[in-house]
Amino acid sequence: MKKETDKKEIFESLPVAEAVRLMATPMVISMVIVLIYNMADTFYVGRTNDPYMVAGISMMLPVFNITLSIAGISGVGGGTLVSRLLGREEEREARRVSVFSIYLAVLLAACFSVGMACFLDPLLRAMGAGDNTIAYARQYTFCVLVIGGIPTVLSNVLSNLVRCVGYSKKASFGIAMGGVLNIVLDPLLMFVILPHGMEVLGVGIATCISNCVACLYFLITVYRTREEHVICLDPREGMPTGESICSVLQVGIPSSVTTLLFDLDYVVLDRLMVTYGDIPLAAIGIVLKAERFPLNVGIGICQGMVPLVAYNFASGDHQRMNQVIHCARRAGLLIGLASILVYEIFAVSLMRIFIANADTVSLGTTFIRIRILATPMMFLCFSMVHVFNAFGEGGWALLLGVLRWAVINIPMLFLLNALFGIYGLVWSQLISDAVMAAISFCVYRIYARKAFQVQG
């Protein structure tokens, strides 16, 4: 495996800043493109100037993110373990873990899609879909999650596995390709092929097709490059050890639970916001997507960091591991601070890109100027979760996730809504994440001093 051997330079000897750049830059680019195609859905639907269509697809963001939580069980749990096994030079076991992770993802995604098909309408009502929005939410959800559930989950899992053996460019290309295809297909299906009134269905079909193509790309790529890395599609490799399976689940399940809690926070926000009307719901739906730009950049940095941290953690080079964490942290904070400046200046223009409705633009402008202030704190919070996942410490990652969402963020939504109404909902993110960032650093320092005898 000569090419795989060459990858060791990135993990072991390349200057830290350069290694982080090589691993993170492709992921940042792909995450930005993913965001653009997610925002493109809202942008094109916003061209109808129908806030009910916008609200219909916006409220399904948390449900769509459930697919990411399913992918996290195999992708995050399996991918980080593969990196650690490579750090310990256990290539055969790494191959078996990759096979197990891939087929576990297929099984979980199939169960999810069947469940969505059986309980679609009750779920949509529980999410807050009203008579004006449920038809649009149903069209989008059926295409993306029922029909497209398996390819969506599998493409995310394969991307994680490919990245965790050092092939960051291939991982990012597959994700980016699906995003670009989605951007191209959206207007074609919405305004050319399908009749007026079926725009949301067109968005759903475009998203489904793009995810299927991305999944096919990863399958072909893994098969064609099978001699260069440990990622394997052949079930004849056999099952990994019980210890490895437990390790996948011990990291993957907490990662999934944390994502679900994140989704629950969005569900609660939508449910509380809808009590103020469909216009505020449409406004917050646009804001939640628009604010994802700096967050997706931050996530890309973290995803590039994780294989480096996991590999050096397992190999025992804790000094290099700690340098990677600090380098990624500085980059993420810089992005967060820059985004505050940009969004404060261009908030009105940003909202007008998505919708022309004056009331929606007015509310959304105020919302985004408030919520963007939380970006640096949000990055600090989720970067600590990524670090613990890289260590294989799913319990610590779960602790931070539960504290952030179940103990602080969600109760804060109810509290500030009761005290200050609609704007209390918008300010809750900054207050909650400021508290949680401080807690996260305290937890990491305690763990680092004990495990590595270094400062966190």
C-alpha distance (Angstrom), angle and dihedral (degrees) to the residues before:
residue distance angle dihedral
M1 . . .
K2 3.80 . .
K3 3.79 96.7 .
E4 3.76 91.0 49.3
T5 3.81 88.9 51.5
D6 3.80 89.0 52.3
K7 3.80 88.7 55.3
K8 3.80 89.1 63.6
E9 3.80 88.9 77.8
I10 3.80 89.4 66.0
F11 3.78 91.8 49.8
E12 3.79 99.6 39.9
S13 3.80 117.4 21.6
L14 3.81 113.6 11.3
P15 3.84 113.1 106.7
V16 3.78 108.2 -87.4
A17 3.80 97.2 -119.6
E18 3.82 90.3 49.8
A19 3.81 92.8 47.1
V20 3.81 91.7 50.0
R21 3.80 89.9 47.2
L22 3.81 93.4 50.6
M23 3.80 93.0 47.9
A24 3.79 99.1 37.3
T25 3.81 104.3 39.4
P26 3.83 96.3 67.2
M27 3.80 89.7 45.9
V28 3.80 92.4 49.1
I29 3.80 90.3 51.0
S30 3.79 92.3 48.4
M31 3.81 92.5 46.4
V32 3.80 90.3 51.3
I33 3.80 90.5 50.7
V34 3.81 89.9 48.1
L35 3.79 88.2 52.4
I36 3.79 91.5 48.2
Y37 3.78 91.8 53.5
N38 3.80 91.2 46.0
M39 3.79 89.2 49.8
A40 3.80 89.8 44.0
D41 3.80 88.7 64.6
T42 3.79 89.7 56.6
F43 3.80 92.2 40.4
Y44 3.79 95.1 53.7
V45 3.79 93.8 41.8
G46 3.80 87.6 48.1
R47 3.81 88.3 59.0
T48 3.83 86.2 71.8
N49 3.84 86.8 62.4
D50 3.81 86.6 -138.7
P51 3.84 110.3 135.9
Y52 3.82 90.3 -167.3
M53 3.79 91.6 61.6
V54 3.81 90.0 47.2
A55 3.80 91.2 48.7
G56 3.83 91.1 46.8
I57 3.79 94.5 58.8
S58 3.81 94.8 34.3
M59 3.78 94.5 58.9
M60 3.81 90.0 55.5
L61 3.81 94.0 62.3
P62 3.84 92.5 92.6
V63 3.81 91.4 49.3
F64 3.79 91.4 48.4
N65 3.79 88.2 51.3
I66 3.80 88.7 59.7
T67 3.80 86.0 74.8
L68 3.80 87.3 58.4
S69 3.79 90.3 52.1
I70 3.81 89.9 51.8
A71 3.80 90.0 48.3
G72 3.80 88.6 49.8
I73 3.80 92.3 63.4
S74 3.80 91.8 62.6
G75 3.78 101.9 19.0
V76 3.80 100.8 46.3
G77 3.80 95.8 29.6
G78 3.80 94.6 43.6
G79 3.80 97.5 35.8
T80 3.79 96.9 52.2
L81 3.81 90.4 46.0
V82 3.81 91.0 51.5
S83 3.82 89.3 53.9
R84 3.79 91.3 49.3
L85 3.82 91.9 47.6
L86 3.79 90.1 52.0
G87 3.81 88.4 50.4
R88 3.81 87.0 56.1
E89 3.85 90.9 43.4
E90 3.82 93.6 -118.1
E91 3.80 97.8 140.2
R92 3.82 98.2 158.5
E93 3.79 92.4 55.2
A94 3.80 90.0 45.5
R95 3.83 89.3 57.5
R96 3.79 91.5 51.7
V97 3.79 91.8 48.1
S98 3.81 90.3 52.9
V99 3.83 91.7 52.2
F100 3.78 91.9 47.8
S101 3.82 91.8 48.5
I102 3.81 93.8 50.9
Y103 3.80 96.7 50.3
L104 3.80 93.1 41.3
A105 3.81 87.3 56.0
V106 3.81 92.1 52.4
L107 3.80 91.8 50.3
L108 3.80 94.8 47.9
A109 3.81 93.0 45.3
A110 3.81 92.0 50.5
C111 3.81 91.3 52.2
F112 3.80 90.5 48.7
S113 3.82 93.8 50.3
V114 3.81 92.4 49.4
G115 3.80 90.5 48.7
M116 3.80 91.5 50.3
A117 3.80 91.0 50.5
C118 3.81 92.1 51.6
F119 3.80 98.5 45.1
L120 3.80 104.1 26.8
D121 3.81 101.9 125.3
P122 3.84 97.1 43.2
L123 3.80 88.7 49.7
L124 3.80 92.5 50.3
R125 3.80 91.0 50.4
A126 3.79 90.0 49.1
M127 3.81 88.6 52.3
G128 3.80 89.6 57.9
A129 3.81 100.7 -98.0
G130 3.80 110.1 160.6
D131 3.78 131.9 -165.4
N132 3.82 90.7 -83.6
T133 3.80 96.1 51.9
I134 3.82 110.3 27.0
A135 3.81 96.3 86.0
Y136 3.80 91.3 54.6
A137 3.79 93.3 44.9
R138 3.82 89.8 49.7
Q139 3.82 93.6 52.3
Y140 3.79 93.5 49.8
T141 3.80 95.8 43.3
F142 3.81 95.8 48.3
C143 3.81 92.7 53.7
V144 3.80 98.6 41.6
L145 3.80 103.6 34.6
V146 3.79 107.7 22.4
I147 3.81 100.3 39.0
G148 3.80 96.9 22.4
G149 3.80 100.4 37.2
I150 3.82 98.7 104.4
P151 3.83 98.0 45.6
T152 3.81 90.9 44.2
V153 3.81 92.7 53.5
L154 3.80 95.6 39.0
S155 3.81 94.8 50.1
N156 3.81 89.7 53.0
V157 3.81 92.3 48.6
L158 3.80 93.7 48.1
S159 3.79 90.2 47.4
N160 3.81 90.4 54.4
L161 3.80 93.2 47.4
V162 3.81 94.0 47.4
R163 3.80 91.5 48.1
C164 3.79 93.1 48.6
V165 3.82 92.0 60.9
G166 3.81 90.5 53.4
Y167 3.81 101.5 -92.9
S168 3.79 95.4 121.8
K169 3.82 94.2 148.9
K170 3.80 93.4 54.3
A171 3.80 90.9 47.0
S172 3.78 92.9 49.8
F173 3.81 93.7 44.3
G174 3.81 92.1 56.7
I175 3.78 92.9 49.9
A176 3.81 92.7 43.8
M177 3.80 92.7 48.0
G178 3.79 91.2 55.6
G179 3.79 90.1 48.6
V180 3.79 94.5 50.8
L181 3.80 91.1 47.5
N182 3.81 89.6 51.5
I183 3.81 91.2 52.3
V184 3.81 90.9 51.8
L185 3.81 95.3 45.5
D186 3.82 96.8 46.6
P187 3.84 99.1 74.0
L188 3.81 92.4 34.6
L189 3.79 93.4 57.8
M190 3.80 96.6 34.5
F191 3.79 102.0 47.1
V192 3.80 106.1 17.9
I193 3.81 112.3 31.0
L194 3.81 104.7 27.9
P195 3.83 124.4 55.4
H196 3.80 125.2 -107.9
G197 3.80 112.2 -75.2
M198 3.83 93.3 35.3
E199 3.81 96.5 83.0
V200 3.81 94.7 117.3
L201 3.81 90.7 50.8
G202 3.81 87.9 53.0
V203 3.80 90.8 53.2
G204 3.80 90.4 50.0
I205 3.79 93.7 50.2
A206 3.81 91.7 47.2
T207 3.80 91.8 51.6
C208 3.80 92.1 47.7
I209 3.80 93.1 50.5
S210 3.81 93.4 47.3
N211 3.81 92.3 50.7
C212 3.81 91.0 49.5
V213 3.81 91.5 51.2
A214 3.83 91.7 48.1
C215 3.80 90.2 50.7
L216 3.80 91.2 50.4
Y217 3.81 90.1 50.3
F218 3.81 92.1 54.4
L219 3.79 93.1 47.0
I220 3.81 91.8 51.0
T221 3.81 92.3 44.0
V222 3.79 94.2 50.5
Y223 3.81 91.2 47.8
R224 3.81 95.7 47.0
T225 3.82 94.0 47.2
R226 3.81 96.0 39.3
E227 3.83 92.4 121.9
E228 3.80 92.1 57.0
H229 3.81 101.8 56.7
V230 3.80 144.1 16.1
I231 3.83 98.6 -103.5
C232 3.79 106.6 115.5
L233 3.82 136.7 -176.8
D234 3.80 97.1 -170.3
P235 3.84 112.8 103.5
R236 3.83 88.9 -160.5
E237 3.83 87.2 80.2
G238 3.77 84.8 82.5
M239 3.77 134.6 -134.3
P240 3.79 122.7 -48.6
T241 3.78 119.8 -119.0
G242 3.77 120.3 -77.4
E243 3.79 88.4 -110.4
S244 3.80 91.1 56.6
I245 3.80 93.0 47.5
C246 3.80 89.5 50.9
S247 3.80 89.7 49.0
V248 3.81 91.9 52.3
L249 3.78 91.2 50.5
Q250 3.80 95.0 40.9
V251 3.80 89.8 60.0
G252 3.80 99.8 27.3
I253 3.80 98.6 51.3
P254 3.83 94.8 49.5
S255 3.81 88.1 47.3
S256 3.80 89.4 51.8
V257 3.80 93.0 46.4
T258 3.80 90.8 49.7
T259 3.81 90.4 52.3
L260 3.79 90.8 48.0
L261 3.79 90.6 51.4
F262 3.80 88.2 50.5
D263 3.80 87.8 52.9
L264 3.79 90.9 47.5
D265 3.79 88.8 55.3
Y266 3.83 88.8 55.4
V267 3.81 91.0 46.4
V268 3.79 91.5 52.0
L269 3.81 90.7 46.6
D270 3.82 91.0 50.8
R271 3.80 92.6 46.1
L272 3.79 92.3 50.5
M273 3.80 93.2 42.2
V274 3.81 93.8 50.4
T275 3.81 89.2 62.6
Y276 3.81 85.9 70.4
G277 3.83 92.1 53.6
D278 3.80 142.2 -89.4
I279 3.82 93.5 -73.9
P280 3.83 94.3 61.7
L281 3.82 88.3 44.4
A282 3.80 90.7 54.0
A283 3.81 90.7 46.2
I284 3.79 94.8 51.3
G285 3.82 89.7 44.6
I286 3.79 90.4 58.6
V287 3.81 91.8 43.7
L288 3.81 93.1 51.3
K289 3.78 89.4 56.2
A290 3.80 96.5 40.9
E291 3.80 93.2 51.2
R292 3.79 89.6 54.9
F293 3.81 93.2 79.1
P294 3.82 97.2 82.4
L295 3.80 90.4 33.7
N296 3.80 92.1 53.5
V297 3.80 89.6 49.5
G298 3.79 87.6 51.9
I299 3.79 91.6 48.2
G300 3.80 89.3 50.6
I301 3.80 89.6 53.9
C302 3.80 90.6 49.5
Q303 3.80 92.7 47.5
G304 3.79 90.0 52.3
M305 3.80 90.2 47.5
V306 3.82 97.6 49.9
P307 3.85 99.9 72.0
L308 3.80 90.7 47.4
V309 3.79 92.3 49.2
A310 3.82 93.5 44.5
Y311 3.82 94.1 47.7
N312 3.82 95.2 48.3
F313 3.80 91.6 42.2
A314 3.81 89.7 57.0
S315 3.80 94.9 41.7
G316 3.79 91.2 51.7
D317 3.81 97.6 -116.9
H318 3.79 94.0 131.6
Q319 3.79 93.9 160.5
R320 3.80 92.2 60.6
M321 3.80 89.9 42.0
N322 3.79 91.0 55.0
Q323 3.81 91.8 47.4
V324 3.81 89.8 54.3
I325 3.81 91.0 52.0
H326 3.81 92.4 50.6
C327 3.81 93.2 45.8
A328 3.80 92.7 51.1
R329 3.80 91.4 45.4
R330 3.81 93.0 54.1
A331 3.80 91.8 48.8
G332 3.80 92.7 49.9
L333 3.79 94.0 48.9
L334 3.80 91.3 49.8
I335 3.81 90.3 53.5
G336 3.80 91.0 47.4
L337 3.80 94.3 51.6
A338 3.81 92.9 45.8
S339 3.80 91.0 50.4
I340 3.80 91.7 56.6
L341 3.80 90.7 58.0
V342 3.81 94.0 46.8
Y343 3.81 96.3 45.8
E344 3.79 94.4 46.3
I345 3.81 90.4 54.6
F346 3.81 99.4 41.1
A347 3.82 102.5 32.2
V348 3.81 95.8 117.0
S349 3.78 94.0 46.9
L350 3.78 90.5 47.6
M351 3.79 93.3 54.2
R352 3.81 92.1 46.8
I353 3.79 89.7 56.8
F354 3.80 89.0 66.8
I355 3.79 104.5 36.4
A356 3.80 139.8 3.2
N357 3.81 96.9 -152.1
A358 3.83 103.4 122.1
D359 3.81 96.7 -145.9
T360 3.80 92.5 49.5
V361 3.81 91.6 47.8
S362 3.80 92.7 49.0
L363 3.80 94.9 50.3
G364 3.79 94.0 40.4
T365 3.80 92.6 51.6
T366 3.80 91.6 56.6
F367 3.80 92.2 42.6
I368 3.79 95.8 52.7
R369 3.81 94.5 45.5
I370 3.78 88.3 57.6
R371 3.81 100.2 40.5
I372 3.82 95.6 46.7
L373 3.82 88.5 65.9
A374 3.81 88.0 71.9
T375 3.82 94.8 59.2
P376 3.85 99.6 98.2
M377 3.80 91.1 45.9
M378 3.81 91.8 47.9
F379 3.81 90.5 52.1
L380 3.79 91.8 51.7
C381 3.80 90.3 50.7
F382 3.78 99.3 50.6
S383 3.81 94.2 37.6
M384 3.80 89.3 62.4
V385 3.81 89.8 52.4
H386 3.83 89.8 52.0
V387 3.80 90.3 50.7
F388 3.80 93.4 53.6
N389 3.81 90.3 46.8
A390 3.80 88.5 54.2
F391 3.80 89.5 52.9
G392 3.81 89.9 52.1
E393 3.80 88.3 -117.1
G394 3.79 98.8 136.2
G395 3.79 92.1 161.2
W396 3.81 92.7 60.2
A397 3.81 91.0 44.7
L398 3.80 89.9 50.5
L399 3.80 90.7 48.9
L400 3.80 90.9 55.6
G401 3.81 91.7 44.9
V402 3.80 94.2 50.2
L403 3.80 92.1 45.5
R404 3.78 92.1 49.2
W405 3.78 100.5 46.2
A406 3.80 109.7 19.3
V407 3.79 99.5 33.7
I408 3.81 103.7 32.2
N409 3.83 117.2 11.9
I410 3.80 102.4 42.2
P411 3.82 96.7 41.9
M412 3.82 87.6 46.5
L413 3.82 89.7 57.0
F414 3.79 91.6 56.2
L415 3.80 93.4 42.6
L416 3.80 97.1 49.1
N417 3.80 92.4 41.0
A418 3.80 89.3 55.6
L419 3.80 92.4 46.6
F420 3.81 103.6 37.5
G421 3.80 107.6 11.8
I422 3.78 123.0 -142.9
Y423 3.81 95.6 -3.7
G424 3.78 90.8 49.9
L425 3.80 86.4 63.0
V426 3.79 90.8 53.5
W427 3.82 96.1 47.1
S428 3.80 93.5 46.8
Q429 3.83 94.2 84.5
L430 3.80 95.1 59.3
I431 3.79 94.5 45.6
S432 3.80 94.2 45.4
D433 3.80 96.2 46.8
A434 3.80 93.6 45.8
V435 3.79 88.3 57.9
M436 3.80 93.1 42.7
A437 3.82 94.5 48.2
A438 3.79 89.8 58.1
I439 3.80 91.1 48.2
S440 3.82 91.8 47.8
F441 3.78 92.6 54.6
C442 3.79 92.0 48.2
V443 3.81 91.0 51.3
Y444 3.81 92.7 47.7
R445 3.81 93.4 48.3
I446 3.78 90.8 52.0
Y447 3.81 91.5 49.5
A448 3.83 94.8 43.0
R449 3.77 95.4 50.2
K450 3.78 90.7 51.6
A451 3.81 98.9 41.4
F452 3.81 104.1 33.5
Q453 3.79 106.6 14.2
V454 3.81 88.8 -127.3
Q455 3.73 134.8 116.4
G456 3.85 114.1 -98.2
